């Protein structure tokens, strides 16, 4: 099975609200990363959290990692219309050199 | 250049033809990855290069797919005898880490349409 599986949801929120999306995975990991994709093209790296970290912040982003539950969440605070995109989590398992991506969460921020 | 570049940005080809997709990674990045994204799907790993060698080719879907990298820089993904199911966006990424995949920097992708 594919690692890095987001909750299969499309999220529609008002500008200024917070957006939360979740990701689960199946095997041990070295780190977990979140990427954003606009208009089905190139991905932009947002944040990386290592397996020995539980929470990480970057600007308006907050990522948590629970290795006992094999899950992660991404919170975008004070959302903006420009945050409209698909968000993917990706896991890097020990000994692998490739990322396993989930299917993504579509987030629409309404101005 | 500042980022990963890919060419062409779009490619339409007839079933049965061969295509070549090119990736120019960020200068100095030793690791290079190819992924494929079908409509509405997540990314599927194809192949990984460390320098010019490919220690992990396990994601290539069939022997019609091959890739090479020369000079530790440019990579070419070749699909022979294309099929309609090969239609997808092909994404290339590079990373400055070799043994472990840290942040990967993605190119804009090549949208391949097989008619």
Interface residues (C-beta under 8 A of the other chain):
Chain A: X2 X4 X30 X31 X33 X35 X40 X41 X42 X43 X44 X45 X48 X88 X90 X92 X96 X97 X98 X99 X100 X101 X102 X103 X104
Chain B: X4 X31 X33 X35 X37 X40 X41 X42 X43 X44 X45 X48 X50 X55 X56 X59 X89 X91 X93 X99 X100 X101 X102 X103 X104 X105 X106 X107 X108 X109
